[in-house]
Amino acid sequence: MKKDVFSESVFLFCNRKKDKLKMLYWDRSGFCLWQKRLEESKFPWPNTEEEVQSKVVT
């Protein structure tokens, strides 16, 4: 999946245990990176690239 990281896109990454999520985006002055860790549950996450969805938010 090739995407332009300098676009107005937000990229989400999840670890193998699905208890940590990172969000990366470009805000015209630099990259922003946010991280969230769950104590007891897991993030719902696609298992294959075919399950990955693109959403447009305005």
MOWOUR-V800622 format. One record per helix or strand. SS is the DSSP state (H for helix, E for strand). FROM is the first residue (numbers start at 0). LEN is the number of residues. If there is no record, write none. Layout:
ss;from;len
SS;FROM;LEN
SS;FROM;LEN
//
This chain:
ss;from;len
E;9;5
E;19;7
E;30;7
H;48;3
//
